[in-house]
Amino acid sequence: KGDVYGFAIITKELIYHGDKGPYHDFLMEPKEIISKLINPIMLLRPTLSAEKCTEQIVTLLKSCWDECADKRPGFHSIKHTLRKDNPEGEVSILDAMVDKLEKYANHLEEVVEERT
């Protein structure tokens, strides 16, 4: 589920064309941001608005950043939401990215199961 969190960060950057990084609005140094992500006192999540994408995508990205990893959606659910938000059914770079990450996450789960 950590891959889902990372996927949402990258997706946010692709949608918003961020050149300052996902946490630029917190006005902190990179080391401070990393420290707060590792040892959260307050949750740091990028700011989102529906001006660059639909409310459905904003909701999806926020769910991918849920503090409880078990509450984050899986890649199958993410793909379904993205396709529902794009009714033309065009294959986009996000679709391709989701497919690759889904395969990677599934493979990783299999490896963990084998080793435990």
PAKELO-754047 format. One record per residue: x, y, z of N, C-alpha, C, O in turn; residue number from 1. Coordinates in steps of 0.02 Angstrom, whole numbers, padded with zeros to 5 digits. Layout:
BEGIN
      nX      nY      nZ     caX     caY     caZ      cX      cY      cZ      oX      oY      oZ   nr
       X       Y       Z       X       Y       Z       X       Y       Z       X       Y       Z  NUM
...
***
This chain:
BEGIN
      nX      nY      nZ     caX     caY     caZ      cX      cY      cZ      oX      oY      oZ   nr
   00041  -00060   00000   00000   00000   00000   00043   00063   00000   00018   00118  -00014    1
   00106   00056   00015   00152   00113   00010   00159   00136  -00062   00169   00195  -00075    2
   00154   00087  -00109   00156   00105  -00180   00098   00149  -00199   00105   00193  -00242    3
   00040   00138  -00169  -00020   00178  -00183  -00008   00250  -00161  -00027   00297  -00196    4
   00023   00258  -00103   00039   00325  -00078   00085   00360  -00128   00072   00417  -00148    5
   00138   00326  -00148   00186   00355  -00197   00153   00370  -00263   00166   00422  -00294    6
   00110   00324  -00286   00074   00335  -00349   00033   00399  -00346   00032   00438  -00394    7
   00000   00411  -00289  -00041   00472  -00283   00002   00535  -00282  -00019   00586  -00309    8
   00061   00531  -00252   00106   00589  -00252   00127   00605  -00324   00126   00663  -00345    9
   00147   00554  -00361   00169   00563  -00430   00111   00588  -00473   00119   00633  -00514   10
   00052   00559  -00464  -00007   00580  -00502  -00023   00653  -00488  -00039   00691  -00534   11
  -00020   00673  -00425  -00033   00743  -00407   00015   00788  -00444  -00004   00840  -00470   12
   00078   00769  -00446   00129   00810  -00480   00116   00813  -00556   00125   00865  -00586   13
   00094   00757  -00585   00078   00757  -00657   00018   00802  -00672   00019   00839  -00721   14
  -00033   00798  -00631  -00093   00837  -00643  -00080   00912  -00632  -00102   00953  -00672   15
  -00045   00928  -00580  -00035   00998  -00561   00029   01028  -00592   00043   01087  -00582   16
   00066   00988  -00629   00128   01010  -00661   00173   01045  -00609   00199   01099  -00622   17
   00180   01013  -00552   00218   01043  -00497   00292   01046  -00512   00324   00996  -00525   18
   00319   01106  -00510   00391   01113  -00517   00424   01128  -00451   00485   01133  -00446   19
   00384   01135  -00399   00410   01151  -00333   00407   01091  -00286   00435   01094  -00231   20
   00375   01038  -00306   00368   00979  -00264   00301   00977  -00229   00267   01028  -00223   21
   00280   00918  -00206   00213   00910  -00178   00202   00944  -00111   00145   00956  -00091   22
   00256   00961  -00075   00249   00990  -00009   00272   01063  -00006   00288   01089   00047   23
   00273   01096  -00063   00299   01164  -00066   00260   01214  -00023   00288   01263   00000   24
   00196   01202  -00014   00155   01249   00023   00164   01244   00099   00134   01283   00136   25
   00206   01198   00123   00219   01193   00195   00278   01236   00217   00290   01245   00277   26
   00315   01264   00169   00371   01309   00184   00421   01278   00234   00438   01309   00284   27
   00443   01217   00219   00492   01182   00260   00550   01160   00216   00544   01154   00155   28
   00605   01148   00249   00663   01120   00214   00650   01046   00199   00613   01013   00236   29
   00680   01019   00146   00669   00949   00129   00683   00900   00187   00645   00853   00196   30
   00736   00911   00225   00752   00866   00281   00696   00867   00333   00680   00816   00363   31
   00668   00926   00344   00614   00933   00393   00551   00897   00369   00516   00865   00409   32
   00536   00902   00305   00478   00867   00276   00487   00792   00283   00441   00756   00304   33
   00545   00767   00265   00559   00695   00270   00551   00671   00342   00522   00619   00355   34
   00578   00710   00388   00573   00692   00459   00500   00689   00482   00481   00643   00518   35
   00460   00736   00460   00389   00737   00480   00349   00681   00446   00300   00658   00474   36
   00370   00660   00386   00337   00604   00354   00354   00538   00388   00312   00494   00394   37
   00416   00532   00411   00438   00471   00445   00408   00466   00515   00386   00413   00536   38
   00409   00522   00552   00384   00525   00621   00328   00577   00625   00339   00632   00650   39
   00269   00559   00601   00216   00610   00597   00187   00630   00665   00164   00589   00704   40
   00190   00694   00678   00153   00723   00735   00087   00750   00707   00034   00740   00736   41
   00093   00783   00650   00034   00803   00611   00043   00774   00541   00100   00768   00517   42
  -00010   00757   00509  -00006   00727   00443   00012   00779   00390  -00020   00832   00386   43
   00062   00764   00351   00080   00808   00295   00052   00777   00231   00071   00721   00212   44
   00007   00811   00200  -00020   00788   00136  -00021   00848   00088  -00036   00904   00109   45
  -00006   00836   00025  -00008   00891  -00024  -00078   00922  -00028  -00128   00889  -00016   46
  -00079   00986  -00044  -00142   01021  -00052  -00171   01005  -00120  -00135   01004  -00170   47
  -00236   00993  -00122  -00271   00977  -00185  -00331   01024  -00193  -00360   01047  -00144   48
  -00348   01036  -00255  -00410   01073  -00270  -00437   01045  -00335  -00401   01015  -00375   49
  -00501   01057  -00346  -00534   01030  -00406  -00525   01075  -00467  -00557   01063  -00518   50
  -00482   01125  -00463  -00472   01168  -00521  -00433   01135  -00577  -00441   01154  -00635   51
  -00390   01087  -00560  -00350   01053  -00611  -00377   00984  -00629  -00357   00956  -00681   52
  -00421   00956  -00588  -00449   00890  -00601  -00518   00887  -00569  -00540   00934  -00537   53
  -00551   00831  -00578  -00619   00824  -00551  -00617   00811  -00476  -00566   00792  -00448   54
  -00674   00823  -00445  -00680   00809  -00373  -00670   00735  -00359  -00644   00716  -00306   55
  -00689   00693  -00406  -00680   00620  -00399  -00606   00603  -00394  -00587   00560  -00354   56
  -00564   00635  -00433  -00492   00622  -00431  -00462   00650  -00366  -00419   00618  -00336   57
  -00485   00708  -00345  -00462   00736  -00281  -00477   00687  -00225  -00434   00673  -00182   58
  -00537   00660  -00224  -00558   00612  -00172  -00514   00549  -00176  -00494   00522  -00125   59
  -00501   00526  -00237  -00459   00466  -00247  -00389   00477  -00218  -00364   00436  -00181   60
  -00358   00533  -00236  -00290   00547  -00213  -00288   00552  -00137  -00242   00526  -00105   61
  -00338   00585  -00108  -00339   00590  -00034  -00346   00521  -00002  -00316   00508   00050   62
  -00386   00477  -00033  -00393   00410  -00004  -00328   00370  -00010  -00314   00326   00031   63
  -00288   00385  -00061  -00224   00351  -00070  -00174   00373  -00017  -00125   00338  -00004   64
  -00186   00430   00015  -00142   00456   00067  -00169   00443   00137  -00145   00472   00185   65
  -00218   00399   00143  -00246   00384   00209  -00190   00362   00256  -00146   00323   00236   66
  -00193   00385   00317  -00142   00367   00367  -00139   00292   00377  -00084   00264   00386   67
  -00196   00259   00377  -00199   00186   00384  -00192   00154   00315  -00237   00160   00273   68
  -00137   00121   00303  -00123   00092   00238  -00178   00043   00216  -00192   00037   00156   69
  -00210   00009   00264  -00262  -00039   00246  -00324  -00005   00218  -00364  -00038   00184   70
  -00333   00059   00231  -00391   00096   00205  -00378   00125   00136  -00424   00149   00103   71
  -00316   00122   00113  -00299   00148   00046  -00326   00100  -00006  -00326   00039   00004   72
  -00349   00127  -00063  -00375   00083  -00116  -00319   00043  -00148  -00261   00064  -00147   73
  -00337  -00013  -00177  -00289  -00052  -00216  -00285  -00025  -00287  -00326   00017  -00307   74
  -00237  -00049  -00326  -00229  -00024  -00394  -00288  -00041  -00439  -00303  -00004  -00485   75
  -00320  -00097  -00426  -00379  -00115  -00465  -00434  -00063  -00456  -00465  -00041  -00505   76
  -00445  -00043  -00395  -00495   00009  -00379  -00475   00076  -00409  -00517   00113  -00434   77
  -00410   00093  -00404  -00385   00156  -00433  -00398   00158  -00508  -00421   00207  -00535   78
  -00381   00102  -00541  -00390   00098  -00614  -00464   00107  -00631  -00480   00143  -00679   79
  -00507   00075  -00594  -00579   00081  -00606  -00602   00154  -00599  -00640   00179  -00640   80
  -00579   00188  -00547  -00598   00258  -00536  -00572   00302  -00592  -00608   00346  -00616   81
  -00510   00292  -00613  -00482   00332  -00667  -00519   00322  -00732  -00532   00369  -00769   82
  -00537   00259  -00746  -00575   00245  -00807  -00645   00275  -00805  -00670   00300  -00855   83
  -00676   00272  -00746  -00742   00301  -00737  -00740   00377  -00747  -00787   00407  -00773   84
  -00685   00407  -00726  -00676   00479  -00733  -00660   00499  -00804  -00666   00557  -00823   85
  -00638   00451  -00846  -00621   00464  -00915  -00664   00419  -00959  -00640   00368  -00984   86
  -00728   00438  -00970  -00774   00393  -01005  -00757   00379  -01078  -00783   00332  -01107   87
  -00713   00420  -01107  -00694   00407  -01177  -00655   00343  -01184  -00649   00315  -01238   88
  -00628   00319  -01128  -00591   00256  -01127  -00523   00260  -01158  -00494   00208  -01175   89
  -00496   00320  -01167  -00429   00326  -01195  -00378   00300  -01146  -00383   00310  -01086   90
  -00328   00266  -01174  -00273   00242  -01132  -00225   00301  -01123  -00201   00330  -01172   91
  -00211   00317  -01062  -00168   00374  -01048  -00104   00350  -01014  -00097   00291  -00999   92
  -00059   00396  -01003   00002   00379  -00968  -00014   00356  -00897   00021   00314  -00869   93
  -00067   00384  -00866  -00086   00363  -00799  -00110   00291  -00800  -00094   00253  -00754   94
  -00148   00271  -00852  -00171   00202  -00857  -00111   00155  -00861  -00108   00103  -00828   95
  -00062   00173  -00902  -00003   00131  -00910   00036   00127  -00845   00061   00074  -00826   96
   00040   00183  -00810   00076   00184  -00746   00040   00141  -00694   00072   00104  -00657   97
  -00026   00146  -00692  -00065   00106  -00645  -00055   00032  -00661  -00046  -00008  -00615   98
  -00058   00012  -00725  -00048  -00058  -00743   00019  -00084  -00718   00022  -00138  -00689   99
   00072  -00046  -00730   00138  -00068  -00709   00144  -00072  -00633   00171  -00120  -00607  100
   00117  -00022  -00599   00121  -00024  -00526   00078  -00080  -00496   00096  -00109  -00445  101
   00022  -00094  -00528  -00021  -00149  -00504   00016  -00215  -00511   00015  -00256  -00465  102
   00049  -00226  -00568   00087  -00288  -00579   00144  -00293  -00528   00156  -00346  -00500  103
   00178  -00237  -00517   00233  -00235  -00469   00208  -00251  -00399   00238  -00291  -00363  104
   00154  -00219  -00378   00126  -00229  -00311   00105  -00302  -00302   00117  -00332  -00250  105
   00072  -00330  -00353   00051  -00400  -00348   00111  -00447  -00342   00110  -00494  -00302  106
   00162  -00434  -00381   00223  -00475  -00378   00255  -00469  -00309   00277  -00519  -00280  107
   00258  -00408  -00283   00288  -00397  -00217   00249  -00434  -00163   00279  -00462  -00117  108
   00183  -00434  -00167   00141  -00470  -00119   00157  -00545  -00122   00161  -00579  -00070  109
   00165  -00572  -00183   00181  -00643  -00191   00249  -00659  -00159   00256  -00711  -00126  110
   00297  -00615  -00170   00364  -00627  -00142   00361  -00626  -00065   00393  -00667  -00033  111
   00323  -00579  -00037   00317  -00574   00036   00283  -00637   00063   00304  -00664   00114  112
   00231  -00661   00029   00197  -00722   00051   00243  -00782   00050   00241  -00823   00095  113
   00284  -00787  -00002   00331  -00843  -00008   00382  -00842   00049   00402  -00895   00074  114
   00403  -00783   00069   00456  -00777   00119   00431  -00778   00191   00471  -00784   00237  115
   00365  -00773   00200   00339  -00773   00269   00300  -00836   00283   00275  -00844   00339  116
***
